Amino acid sequence: MSESSQSDVPIPKLTDDQKAAVHRAGCELISAAVGASEDAPSDPSMAGAADLAVMGAFVTLKRQGRLRGCCGCLGQRTTVFDAVVQSAPTTALKDPRLPPVSATELPYLDLDISLLHNFRTLPTGKKERIQRIEIGRHGLHITQGYSRGLLLPVVATSLGVDVRGFLEQTCIKAGLSLSAWKSPETEVTTFEAEVVEGPFRANIIEREPQQTRFPHDLLTVWAAKCRERIHTVLAGGTVGALHLPNGDVLMPGAGLEVTIPGRHPLQYASFEIRPNRHVQDAIGELIDCAAREMGVEECRISSSALRRMSVRLTVLSDLAMHGMLAAADLRGINPTRRAVVARDRGTVSWRYDPLQSCQQLVNEVEVDRSSSAELFSAHVATTHAPAVHKPRVTESVDIRSPAHAGTFYPGEPDELEAVVDELFSVEGFESAAWSAALVPHAGLIYSGRIAAATLQRVALPETILVVAPKHHPGGANWAVAPCDAWSIPGAIVPSDRELARQLSRSIPGLELDTLPHRHEHSVEVELPLIDRLAPATRVVGVAVGPTGYDDCRRFADGLAAVLRANPQPVFLLISSDLNHFAEDGENRRRDKLVLEAIKRLDPKMLFDTVRRHQISMCGMAPAVIVMETLLRLGRLNRCHQVAYATSGDVSGDRSRVVGYAGLLFD
């Protein structure tokens, strides 16, 4: 559309009565959508505003300032009535980022309705685009091919960004690179919005959602079928898909607990904030997991114990959001019918006990209480109350087997030896006693030369602690590998189980857990290089999931205490790639920002730079943790850059690259 053809819808000037009527209609439509009231809206005329022309509308729900849903429509002339009728129920039920809104949340929400108008496509020049955008007045809509993203005017002011930052944030929303707005192929459109806002108000009928009505007798039947299926699998029988009476409904959570006399209960859980599987399918997967695990130990489980095996089931539904765990809004939780559910970066725990208060449940839910932990509540149906699910931690393995031999590096000993020979073919490096290093962890053909050149300059001590990012969900968010050794093709790299135990005891939230390391490559890829340089050196691996700055400092406090008490030096190795998957020039620009922050020896600056510029540095948290630790030990005095490159330097493809750097610290 040309600039002139988009400006033919006038600004919808609403009276105070009309604003109140439009807002009330939005509340009523959402209340009806979640089953908390009858048909809506009560005033279809919206006090005369219903037929006013707009170019779309977005309806936004928030709880204590946190987004609870935002969806809308735009792109063609419509009426206020049609735009709100279309957008309000979608916001309540279909925002793909968040669970559907529960009726229990409605009294605690705020509702904003943005009526869109005055769409104008900007010229393609970078300077003209910047000059035409006014922060606080304009929203942005960016499209490139099938990618598109929209941010309302209020987003720019809430983020505190300038025009360039607003353009970059909209590109991120569209799934494009930060600089995509500069391209003539990218269409940048401004628009304005008339905003109607206020607390959620509607007549709410308190009722139990239909899909949550699973009586105890029904769940008892389900539990019996689960027990029967486990027996069949263990006996070598064939089973098909699990069919449970009334089990073909979508549910966000299910828990299975299998107890064998004389053994600790085995717990399995499924949790999705937007469920896409029938509850019987989710339970079927949990049963299969239990049967596989029990099958491994079947020779140590007597037949009489198996006959006395019991199964407990819990089903969660009607999920509600209560904010971050550290400052949760507990209103709307009826502990006689609802469980509290805590989630911290893929780790989920819940607790239901009708005899406890909400606060007691929150205090006792077992999850790492980091700054990123979220709190939900859910209607609960269970065979046994109280119902508790806590994360499983696997504490012991003798030798951690290679997970990426044959992919990130050769899987045959001779081939791996030849590749490592080539990586260390450049001689003349003098090794010295450095305190820490940062090396990349991509496939050895891409980043191995940088890692090798960096490690060659280090006089490696008897112990190396690799602090690496956690790329996969499951297990503890902070996990130290409790193994005696690491296996790679042709070699066994020793570890230090006692140091791992010391770390887990001294760093709150760090668990001895094999699961996060089972498929993690960020430690494993460094092992062939370490083994070549110092085959007797012990390697302890720590995997760190998404982590806030305060949590990084807390981790560093404990790590520094362990290192001070250790009689032998421990070399700290940060395993991290830099920015991922931008065009080579843009990737180098973002990597330069990271490297400048690191060279200033400022971990807070590094953390803020990565977050502010949306840089996809996978090992940012490990780098911050190690730098903070060195600060506490008085050993963060200089940083030497050994090398830098992108994957494009190896592949020749510079359209989508990853950045790699080798750094030394002392």
C-alpha positions as CSV (number, residue, x, y, z in Angstrom):
1,M,0.0,0.0,0.0
2,S,1.2,3.5,-0.7
3,E,1.6,6.0,2.1
4,S,-1.4,8.0,1.0
5,S,-3.7,5.0,0.6
6,Q,-3.2,3.9,4.2
7,S,-4.2,7.2,5.9
8,D,-7.9,7.2,5.0
9,V,-9.1,6.0,8.3
10,P,-9.5,8.9,10.7
11,I,-8.5,8.8,14.4
12,P,-11.4,7.2,16.3
13,K,-12.3,10.0,18.7
14,L,-14.1,8.3,21.6
15,T,-16.0,10.0,24.4
16,D,-15.5,8.8,27.9
17,D,-18.7,6.9,27.8
18,Q,-17.6,5.2,24.6
19,K,-14.2,4.3,26.1
20,A,-15.9,2.7,29.1
21,A,-18.4,0.8,26.9
22,V,-15.6,-0.5,24.6
23,H,-13.5,-1.6,27.6
24,R,-16.6,-3.3,29.3
25,A,-17.3,-5.1,26.0
26,G,-13.7,-6.4,25.9
27,C,-14.0,-7.7,29.5
28,E,-17.3,-9.4,28.8
29,L,-16.1,-11.1,25.7
30,I,-13.0,-12.5,27.5
31,S,-15.2,-13.6,30.5
32,A,-17.5,-15.4,28.1
33,A,-14.6,-17.0,26.2
34,V,-13.2,-18.6,29.4
35,G,-16.6,-19.8,30.6
36,A,-17.0,-17.3,33.4
37,S,-20.1,-15.5,32.2
38,E,-22.9,-15.7,29.7
39,D,-23.0,-14.3,26.1
40,A,-21.4,-10.9,25.5
41,P,-21.3,-8.0,24.9
42,S,-24.2,-6.7,26.9
43,D,-24.2,-3.4,24.9
44,P,-23.5,-4.3,21.2
45,S,-23.6,-0.6,20.3
46,M,-20.7,0.2,22.6
47,A,-22.3,3.5,23.4
48,G,-22.2,4.4,19.7
49,A,-18.6,3.4,19.1
50,A,-19.3,0.0,17.6
51,D,-19.5,1.2,14.0
52,L,-16.5,3.6,14.1
53,A,-13.9,2.6,11.5
54,V,-10.4,1.3,12.5
55,M,-7.6,-0.6,10.8
56,G,-7.6,-3.2,13.4
57,A,-7.3,-3.7,17.2
58,F,-5.0,-5.4,19.7
59,V,-6.3,-6.6,23.1
60,T,-3.7,-6.8,25.9
61,L,-4.1,-8.5,29.3
62,K,-1.6,-8.0,32.1
63,R,-1.3,-9.2,35.7
64,Q,0.7,-6.9,37.9
65,G,2.4,-5.4,34.9
66,R,3.4,-8.8,33.4
67,L,2.0,-9.8,30.0
68,R,-0.9,-12.3,30.2
69,G,-1.9,-12.3,26.6
70,C,-1.9,-10.0,23.6
71,C,-3.4,-10.7,20.2
72,G,-5.2,-8.7,17.5
73,C,-6.1,-8.1,13.9
74,L,-4.9,-5.5,11.4
75,G,-4.5,-4.8,7.7
76,Q,-7.9,-3.9,6.5
77,R,-10.7,-1.5,7.3
78,T,-13.1,-2.8,9.9
79,T,-15.3,-1.6,12.8
80,V,-14.5,-1.2,16.4
81,F,-17.1,-3.9,17.2
82,D,-15.7,-6.5,14.8
83,A,-12.1,-5.8,15.7
84,V,-12.8,-6.2,19.5
85,V,-15.0,-9.2,19.0
86,Q,-12.3,-10.9,17.0
87,S,-9.3,-9.9,19.2
88,A,-10.6,-10.3,22.8
89,P,-11.3,-14.1,22.8
90,T,-8.1,-14.7,20.8
91,T,-6.1,-12.9,23.5
92,A,-7.7,-15.0,26.2
93,L,-7.4,-18.4,24.6
94,K,-4.9,-18.4,21.7
95,D,-1.8,-16.4,22.5
96,P,0.8,-19.1,21.5
97,R,3.3,-17.8,24.1
98,L,1.1,-18.3,27.2
99,P,-1.5,-20.7,28.6
100,P,-5.2,-19.9,28.1
101,V,-6.5,-17.5,30.7
102,S,-8.2,-19.2,33.6
103,A,-11.4,-17.7,35.0
104,T,-9.7,-17.7,38.4
105,E,-7.4,-14.9,37.1
106,L,-9.9,-12.5,35.8
107,P,-10.4,-10.3,38.9
108,Y,-6.7,-9.6,39.1
109,L,-6.1,-8.6,35.4
110,D,-5.8,-5.3,33.6
111,L,-7.2,-4.9,30.1
112,D,-5.9,-2.6,27.3
113,I,-7.6,-2.2,23.9
114,S,-5.5,-0.5,21.2
115,L,-7.6,0.7,18.3
116,L,-5.3,1.0,15.3
117,H,-5.4,3.7,12.6
118,N,-3.2,5.8,10.3
119,F,-1.0,3.1,8.8
120,R,1.9,4.6,6.7
121,T,4.6,2.6,4.9
122,L,7.9,4.4,5.3
123,P,10.4,5.1,2.5
124,T,13.3,2.7,2.2
125,G,16.1,5.0,3.2
126,K,17.5,4.3,6.7
127,K,17.7,8.0,7.7
128,E,14.2,8.7,6.5
129,R,12.8,5.8,8.4
130,I,14.4,6.9,11.6
131,Q,13.2,10.5,11.1
132,R,9.6,9.5,10.5
133,I,9.2,7.5,13.7
134,E,8.1,9.2,16.9
135,I,8.6,7.2,20.1
136,G,5.3,7.1,22.2
137,R,3.2,8.0,19.2
138,H,3.9,5.3,16.6
139,G,3.7,1.6,16.6
140,L,5.7,-0.4,14.1
141,H,4.8,-3.2,11.7
142,I,7.8,-4.8,9.9
143,T,7.4,-7.4,7.1
144,Q,10.0,-9.2,5.0
145,G,8.7,-12.1,2.9
146,Y,6.7,-14.4,5.2
147,S,8.2,-12.8,8.4
148,R,6.3,-10.1,10.2
149,G,6.3,-8.5,13.6
150,L,4.3,-5.8,15.3
151,L,4.9,-3.7,18.4
152,L,2.4,-1.3,19.8
153,P,3.4,2.3,20.6
154,V,3.5,1.6,24.4
155,V,6.2,-1.0,23.9
156,A,8.8,1.6,23.0
157,T,8.2,3.7,26.1
158,S,8.0,0.7,28.4
159,L,11.4,-0.6,27.1
160,G,13.0,2.8,27.2
161,V,14.5,2.4,23.7
162,D,15.2,5.0,21.1
163,V,14.0,4.8,17.5
164,R,16.8,2.5,16.3
165,G,16.2,0.2,19.3
166,F,12.5,0.2,18.6
167,L,13.2,-0.9,15.0
168,E,15.6,-3.6,16.2
169,Q,13.1,-4.9,18.8
170,T,10.4,-5.1,16.1
171,C,12.8,-7.0,13.8
172,I,13.4,-9.5,16.7
173,K,9.6,-9.9,17.0
174,A,9.5,-10.7,13.3
175,G,12.3,-13.3,13.7
176,L,14.6,-11.2,11.6
177,S,18.1,-9.9,12.2
178,L,18.5,-6.7,14.2
179,S,19.5,-4.8,11.1
180,A,16.8,-6.1,8.8
181,W,14.9,-2.8,9.0
182,K,17.7,-1.2,7.0
183,S,17.1,-3.4,3.9
184,P,14.9,-2.0,1.1
185,E,13.4,-5.5,0.9
186,T,11.9,-5.0,4.4
187,E,8.7,-3.0,4.6
188,V,8.5,-0.7,7.7
189,T,5.0,0.6,8.5
190,T,4.1,3.0,11.3
191,F,0.6,3.3,12.8
192,E,-1.1,5.0,15.7
193,A,-3.4,3.7,18.4
194,E,-6.3,5.0,20.5
195,V,-5.9,3.1,23.8
196,V,-8.7,2.2,26.2
197,E,-7.3,0.8,29.4
198,G,-8.3,-0.1,32.9
199,P,-8.8,-3.0,35.5
200,F,-10.7,-6.0,34.3
201,R,-14.4,-5.6,35.2
202,A,-17.1,-8.2,34.4
203,N,-19.8,-10.2,36.2
204,I,-18.0,-13.5,36.8
205,I,-19.8,-16.7,37.5
206,E,-17.6,-19.0,39.6
207,R,-17.8,-22.4,38.1
208,E,-15.5,-25.4,37.8
209,P,-14.3,-25.8,34.1
210,Q,-16.0,-28.8,32.5
211,Q,-12.7,-30.4,31.5
212,T,-11.4,-30.6,35.1
213,R,-14.2,-32.9,36.4
214,F,-12.3,-36.2,36.8
215,P,-13.9,-38.0,39.8
216,H,-11.7,-40.1,42.0
217,D,-13.3,-43.3,40.8
218,L,-12.4,-42.5,37.2
219,L,-8.8,-41.8,38.1
220,T,-8.7,-45.0,40.0
221,V,-9.7,-46.9,36.8
222,W,-7.0,-45.0,35.0
223,A,-4.4,-46.0,37.6
224,A,-5.3,-49.6,37.3
225,K,-4.9,-49.5,33.5
226,C,-1.5,-47.9,34.0
227,R,-0.4,-50.6,36.4
228,E,-1.6,-53.3,34.0
229,R,0.2,-51.7,31.1
230,I,3.5,-51.6,33.0
231,H,3.2,-55.3,33.9
232,T,2.5,-56.1,30.3
233,V,5.6,-54.2,29.0
234,L,7.8,-55.8,31.7
235,A,6.6,-59.2,30.7
236,G,7.5,-58.6,27.1
237,G,4.0,-58.2,25.9
238,T,2.9,-55.9,23.0
239,V,1.0,-52.8,23.8
240,G,-0.7,-50.3,21.5
241,A,-1.8,-46.7,22.2
242,L,-3.2,-46.2,25.6
243,H,-7.0,-45.6,25.7
244,L,-8.4,-44.2,29.0
245,P,-12.1,-43.5,29.6
246,N,-12.6,-39.7,29.0
247,G,-8.9,-39.4,28.3
248,D,-9.2,-37.7,24.9
249,V,-8.9,-34.1,26.2
250,L,-6.0,-31.7,26.2
251,M,-4.4,-31.1,29.6
252,P,-1.3,-29.1,30.6
253,G,0.0,-31.6,33.2
254,A,0.1,-35.2,34.3
255,G,2.1,-37.0,36.9
256,L,2.8,-40.7,37.4
257,E,4.3,-42.2,40.6
258,V,5.2,-45.9,40.7
259,T,6.0,-47.4,44.1
260,I,7.6,-50.8,44.6
261,P,7.9,-52.1,48.2
262,G,11.4,-51.4,49.6
263,R,12.3,-48.8,46.9
264,H,12.0,-45.1,46.5
265,P,9.0,-44.1,44.4
266,L,9.7,-43.3,40.8
267,Q,8.1,-40.1,39.6
268,Y,7.4,-39.0,36.0
269,A,5.7,-35.9,34.8
270,S,4.5,-34.1,31.7
271,F,3.9,-30.3,31.7
272,E,3.1,-28.0,28.8
273,I,1.7,-24.5,29.2
274,R,-0.2,-24.9,25.9
275,P,-1.1,-28.5,25.8
276,N,-1.2,-30.2,22.4
277,R,-1.6,-33.8,23.4
278,H,-4.5,-35.7,24.9
279,V,-4.0,-36.5,28.5
280,Q,-4.1,-40.3,27.8
281,D,-1.2,-39.9,25.3
282,A,0.9,-37.9,27.8
283,I,0.2,-40.6,30.5
284,G,1.1,-43.3,28.0
285,E,4.5,-41.8,27.5
286,L,5.1,-41.6,31.2
287,I,4.2,-45.2,31.6
288,D,6.6,-46.2,28.8
289,C,9.4,-44.2,30.6
290,A,8.7,-46.0,33.8
291,A,8.6,-49.4,32.1
292,R,11.9,-48.8,30.4
293,E,13.6,-47.7,33.6
294,M,12.2,-50.6,35.6
295,G,13.1,-53.0,32.8
296,V,16.8,-52.1,33.3
297,E,16.5,-53.1,36.9
298,E,14.1,-55.9,36.5
299,C,16.6,-58.6,37.5
300,R,16.9,-56.9,40.9
301,I,13.1,-56.6,41.5
302,S,11.4,-59.7,42.8
303,S,8.2,-60.9,41.2
304,S,6.4,-60.6,44.5
305,A,7.5,-56.9,44.8
306,L,6.2,-56.3,41.3
307,R,2.8,-57.7,42.2
308,R,2.6,-55.2,45.1
309,M,3.5,-52.3,42.9
310,S,1.2,-49.3,43.2
311,V,0.5,-46.5,40.8
312,R,-0.6,-42.9,41.6
313,L,-1.9,-40.5,39.1
314,T,-2.3,-36.7,39.1
315,V,-3.9,-34.6,36.3
316,L,-3.5,-30.9,36.1
317,S,-5.9,-28.6,34.2
318,D,-7.1,-25.0,34.1
319,L,-3.6,-23.5,34.3
320,A,-3.3,-19.9,35.8
321,M,-0.3,-17.7,35.9
322,H,0.9,-16.0,39.1
323,G,4.1,-14.3,38.1
324,M,7.6,-15.0,39.2
325,L,8.1,-17.3,42.2
326,A,10.1,-14.8,44.2
327,A,7.2,-12.2,44.1
328,A,4.2,-14.3,43.2
329,D,0.6,-13.0,43.3
330,L,-1.2,-15.8,45.1
331,R,-4.7,-14.4,44.8
332,G,-7.1,-16.8,43.1
333,I,-5.5,-20.0,44.4
334,N,-8.0,-22.2,46.3
335,P,-5.7,-24.8,47.9
336,T,-8.5,-27.2,48.4
337,R,-8.9,-27.6,44.6
338,R,-5.7,-26.2,43.1
339,A,-2.0,-27.1,43.1
340,V,0.9,-24.7,42.9
341,V,3.3,-25.4,40.1
342,A,6.8,-23.9,39.9
343,R,8.8,-24.0,36.7
344,D,12.4,-22.9,36.4
345,R,13.8,-23.2,32.8
346,G,12.4,-26.6,32.0
347,T,12.4,-28.0,35.5
348,V,8.9,-28.4,36.9
349,S,7.7,-29.2,40.4
350,W,4.2,-29.1,41.9
351,R,2.5,-29.5,45.3
352,Y,-1.1,-30.1,46.3
353,D,-2.3,-30.4,49.8
354,P,-5.8,-29.3,50.7
355,L,-4.8,-28.9,54.4
356,Q,-2.1,-26.4,53.7
357,S,-2.3,-22.7,52.8
358,C,-1.2,-21.2,49.5
359,Q,1.9,-19.7,51.1
360,Q,2.9,-23.0,52.7
361,L,2.5,-24.8,49.4
362,V,4.7,-22.2,47.7
363,N,7.3,-22.4,50.4
364,E,7.6,-26.2,50.1
365,V,7.4,-26.6,46.3
366,E,10.8,-28.1,45.4
367,V,12.4,-26.1,42.6
368,D,15.5,-23.9,42.3
369,R,14.4,-20.5,43.5
370,S,16.3,-18.5,40.9
371,S,15.2,-15.1,39.5
372,S,13.7,-16.9,36.5
373,A,11.4,-19.3,38.4
374,E,7.7,-18.9,37.5
375,L,4.7,-19.8,39.5
376,F,1.4,-21.3,38.2
377,S,-1.6,-22.8,39.8
378,A,-3.8,-25.6,38.3
379,H,-6.9,-27.4,39.1
380,V,-5.9,-30.9,40.4
381,A,-7.4,-34.3,40.2
382,T,-5.5,-37.1,41.9
383,T,-5.8,-40.6,43.2
384,H,-4.0,-39.6,46.4
385,A,-3.7,-36.4,48.3
386,P,-1.4,-34.7,49.0
387,A,0.1,-34.9,45.5
388,V,3.7,-33.9,45.1
389,H,6.0,-33.9,42.1
390,K,9.6,-32.9,42.4
391,P,12.4,-32.8,39.8
392,R,14.4,-36.0,39.5
393,V,18.1,-35.8,40.0
394,T,20.3,-38.7,38.8
395,E,23.3,-38.6,41.0
396,S,25.8,-41.2,39.8
397,V,27.5,-42.6,36.7
398,D,31.0,-44.1,36.5
399,I,32.0,-43.1,33.0
400,R,30.0,-40.6,30.9
401,S,29.8,-42.0,27.4
402,P,30.4,-39.8,24.3
403,A,27.2,-38.4,22.9
404,H,28.6,-36.5,19.8
405,A,31.4,-38.7,18.5
406,G,30.8,-38.9,14.8
407,T,29.0,-35.5,14.6
408,F,30.9,-32.7,16.3
409,Y,34.2,-34.6,15.9
410,P,35.2,-38.0,14.4
411,G,33.9,-41.1,16.0
412,E,36.8,-43.4,15.2
413,P,40.0,-43.1,17.3
414,D,42.4,-42.9,14.3
415,E,40.3,-40.2,12.6
416,L,40.0,-38.2,15.8
417,E,43.8,-38.4,16.4
418,A,44.4,-37.1,12.8
419,V,42.1,-34.2,13.3
420,V,43.6,-33.2,16.6
421,D,47.1,-33.5,15.0
422,E,46.0,-31.0,12.4
423,L,44.6,-28.6,15.0
424,F,47.9,-28.6,16.9
425,S,50.1,-28.5,13.8
426,V,51.1,-24.9,14.4
427,E,54.0,-24.8,16.8
428,G,55.9,-22.1,18.7
429,F,53.4,-21.4,21.5
430,E,54.8,-21.0,25.0
431,S,52.5,-22.1,27.7
432,A,52.0,-20.0,30.8
433,A,50.0,-20.1,34.1
434,W,46.7,-18.5,33.2
435,S,43.7,-18.5,35.6
436,A,40.9,-19.1,33.0
437,A,40.1,-19.2,29.3
438,L,37.2,-18.9,27.0
439,V,37.0,-21.3,24.0
440,P,34.3,-22.2,21.5
441,H,32.5,-25.6,21.4
442,A,31.3,-26.0,17.8
443,G,32.3,-28.9,15.6
444,L,36.1,-29.2,15.7
445,I,36.4,-28.5,11.9
446,Y,34.8,-25.1,12.6
447,S,36.1,-23.9,15.9
448,G,38.7,-26.4,17.0
449,R,41.7,-24.5,15.7
450,I,40.8,-21.5,17.9
451,A,40.2,-23.7,20.9
452,A,43.5,-25.5,20.3
453,A,45.5,-22.3,19.8
454,T,44.1,-20.9,23.1
455,L,44.6,-24.0,25.2
456,Q,48.2,-24.5,23.8
457,R,49.1,-21.2,25.6
458,V,48.1,-22.6,29.0
459,A,50.2,-24.6,31.4
460,L,47.2,-26.8,32.4
461,P,47.1,-27.8,36.1
462,E,45.9,-31.2,37.4
463,T,42.3,-30.1,37.4
464,I,40.1,-28.2,34.9
465,L,36.6,-27.0,35.7
466,V,34.7,-26.5,32.4
467,V,31.7,-24.2,32.9
468,A,29.5,-24.6,29.9
469,P,25.9,-23.7,28.8
470,K,23.1,-26.2,29.1
471,H,21.6,-26.5,25.6
472,H,18.9,-29.2,26.4
473,P,15.9,-29.3,28.8
474,G,15.7,-31.8,31.5
475,G,17.4,-32.3,34.8
476,A,18.7,-29.6,37.1
477,N,19.2,-26.1,35.6
478,W,22.7,-26.0,37.2
479,A,24.3,-29.5,37.0
480,V,27.7,-30.7,37.8
481,A,28.5,-34.1,36.2
482,P,29.0,-36.7,39.0
483,C,31.2,-39.1,36.9
484,D,34.6,-40.6,37.5
485,A,35.6,-40.2,33.9
486,W,34.6,-39.1,30.4
487,S,34.9,-41.4,27.5
488,I,35.9,-40.2,24.0
489,P,37.0,-42.4,21.1
490,G,40.4,-44.0,22.0
491,A,40.7,-42.4,25.4
492,I,39.3,-42.0,28.9
493,V,39.5,-38.5,30.4
494,P,39.5,-38.6,34.2
495,S,37.2,-36.5,36.3
496,D,37.1,-35.6,40.0
497,R,33.9,-36.8,41.7
498,E,35.0,-35.3,45.1
499,L,35.4,-31.8,43.6
500,A,31.9,-32.3,42.0
501,R,30.5,-33.1,45.5
502,Q,32.2,-30.0,47.0
503,L,30.7,-27.8,44.4
504,S,27.2,-29.2,44.8
505,R,27.5,-28.7,48.6
506,S,28.8,-25.1,48.4
507,I,26.8,-23.6,45.5
508,P,23.0,-23.5,46.3
509,G,21.1,-24.7,43.3
510,L,24.0,-26.7,41.8
511,E,23.0,-30.4,41.7
512,L,24.9,-33.6,41.1
513,D,22.9,-34.6,38.0
514,T,23.9,-36.8,35.0
515,L,20.8,-36.0,32.9
516,P,21.8,-32.5,31.7
517,H,25.2,-33.9,30.6
518,R,23.8,-37.0,28.8
519,H,23.4,-35.2,25.5
520,E,25.4,-32.0,26.1
521,H,28.2,-31.2,23.7
522,S,29.6,-28.0,25.3
523,V,32.0,-30.0,27.6
524,E,32.5,-33.0,25.4
525,V,33.9,-31.1,22.4
526,E,36.8,-29.8,24.6
527,L,37.9,-33.2,25.8
528,P,39.9,-34.4,22.8
529,L,42.0,-31.2,23.0
530,I,42.5,-31.4,26.7
531,D,43.4,-35.1,26.5
532,R,46.1,-34.3,23.9
533,L,47.7,-31.5,25.9
534,A,47.4,-33.0,29.4
535,P,46.1,-36.6,29.4
536,A,46.3,-36.9,33.2
537,T,44.4,-33.7,33.9
538,R,41.0,-34.3,35.6
539,V,38.0,-32.5,34.0
540,V,34.9,-31.6,36.0
541,G,32.0,-30.3,33.9
542,V,29.2,-27.9,34.9
543,A,26.2,-27.2,32.7
544,V,24.5,-23.9,33.4
545,G,21.0,-23.1,32.1
546,P,19.4,-19.7,31.6
547,T,20.4,-17.6,34.6
548,G,19.9,-14.0,35.9
549,Y,22.8,-11.8,36.9
550,D,22.1,-12.1,40.7
551,D,22.1,-15.8,40.3
552,C,25.4,-15.7,38.5
553,R,26.9,-13.7,41.4
554,R,25.4,-16.3,43.9
555,F,27.1,-19.1,41.9
556,A,30.4,-17.2,41.9
557,D,30.3,-16.8,45.7
558,G,30.1,-20.5,46.2
559,L,32.6,-21.3,43.5
560,A,35.2,-18.9,44.8
561,A,34.8,-20.4,48.3
562,V,35.5,-23.9,46.9
563,L,38.6,-22.7,45.0
564,R,40.0,-20.8,48.0
565,A,39.8,-24.0,50.1
566,N,41.2,-26.3,47.4
567,P,44.9,-26.9,48.0
568,Q,45.6,-27.4,44.3
569,P,45.0,-24.9,41.5
570,V,41.9,-25.4,39.4
571,F,41.8,-23.9,35.8
572,L,38.5,-22.4,34.8
573,L,37.5,-23.0,31.2
574,I,34.5,-21.2,29.8
575,S,32.9,-23.1,26.9
576,S,31.0,-20.7,24.7
577,D,30.3,-19.7,21.1
578,L,29.5,-16.0,20.4
579,N,26.5,-14.8,18.4
580,H,24.6,-17.3,16.3
581,F,23.2,-17.2,12.8
582,A,23.4,-13.6,11.7
583,E,24.9,-12.4,8.4
584,D,28.7,-12.3,8.8
585,G,29.1,-8.5,9.0
586,E,26.2,-8.2,11.5
587,N,27.5,-11.2,13.5
588,R,30.9,-9.6,13.8
589,R,29.4,-6.3,15.0
590,R,27.5,-8.1,17.8
591,D,30.6,-10.2,18.7
592,K,32.7,-7.0,18.9
593,L,30.2,-5.7,21.5
594,V,30.7,-8.9,23.6
595,L,34.4,-8.9,23.3
596,E,34.7,-5.2,24.3
597,A,32.6,-5.9,27.5
598,I,34.8,-8.9,28.3
599,K,38.1,-7.1,27.7
600,R,36.9,-4.3,30.1
601,L,36.8,-7.1,32.7
602,D,33.2,-6.1,33.6
603,P,30.9,-9.1,34.0
604,K,27.8,-6.9,34.6
605,M,28.6,-5.0,31.4
606,L,28.8,-8.3,29.5
607,F,25.5,-9.5,30.9
608,D,23.7,-6.2,30.1
609,T,25.3,-6.0,26.6
610,V,24.1,-9.5,25.6
611,R,20.6,-8.8,27.0
612,R,20.2,-5.3,25.6
613,H,21.4,-6.2,22.1
614,Q,19.7,-9.6,21.9
615,I,23.1,-11.3,21.3
616,S,22.7,-15.1,21.2
617,M,25.9,-15.9,23.0
618,C,25.1,-19.4,24.4
619,G,27.8,-19.3,27.2
620,M,27.1,-15.8,28.5
621,A,26.1,-17.0,32.0
622,P,29.2,-19.3,32.3
623,A,31.4,-16.4,31.2
624,V,29.8,-14.0,33.8
625,I,30.1,-16.7,36.5
626,V,33.8,-17.3,35.8
627,M,34.6,-13.5,35.6
628,E,32.7,-12.9,38.8
629,T,34.6,-15.8,40.5
630,L,37.9,-14.4,39.3
631,L,37.0,-11.0,40.7
632,R,36.4,-12.5,44.1
633,L,39.8,-14.3,43.9
634,G,41.6,-11.1,42.8
635,R,42.6,-12.8,39.6
636,L,40.6,-10.8,37.0
637,N,43.4,-8.3,36.0
638,R,43.8,-8.8,32.2
639,C,42.2,-10.5,29.2
640,H,44.2,-11.5,26.1
641,Q,42.5,-12.3,22.9
642,V,44.2,-15.2,21.1
643,A,42.0,-15.5,18.1
644,Y,38.6,-14.7,16.5
645,A,36.7,-16.0,13.5
646,T,33.2,-17.0,12.3
647,S,32.0,-20.2,10.8
648,G,32.0,-18.5,7.4
649,D,35.8,-18.4,7.5
650,V,35.7,-22.2,7.2
651,S,32.5,-22.9,5.3
652,G,32.6,-19.9,2.9
653,D,28.9,-19.3,3.6
654,R,28.6,-15.9,5.2
655,S,24.9,-15.6,5.1
656,R,24.3,-17.3,8.5
657,V,27.3,-17.7,10.7
658,V,28.4,-18.3,14.3
659,G,31.2,-16.4,16.0
660,Y,34.1,-18.0,17.8
661,A,36.8,-16.4,20.1
662,G,39.7,-17.6,22.2
663,L,40.4,-15.6,25.3
664,L,42.8,-15.9,28.3
665,F,42.3,-14.4,31.7
666,D,44.6,-13.7,34.6
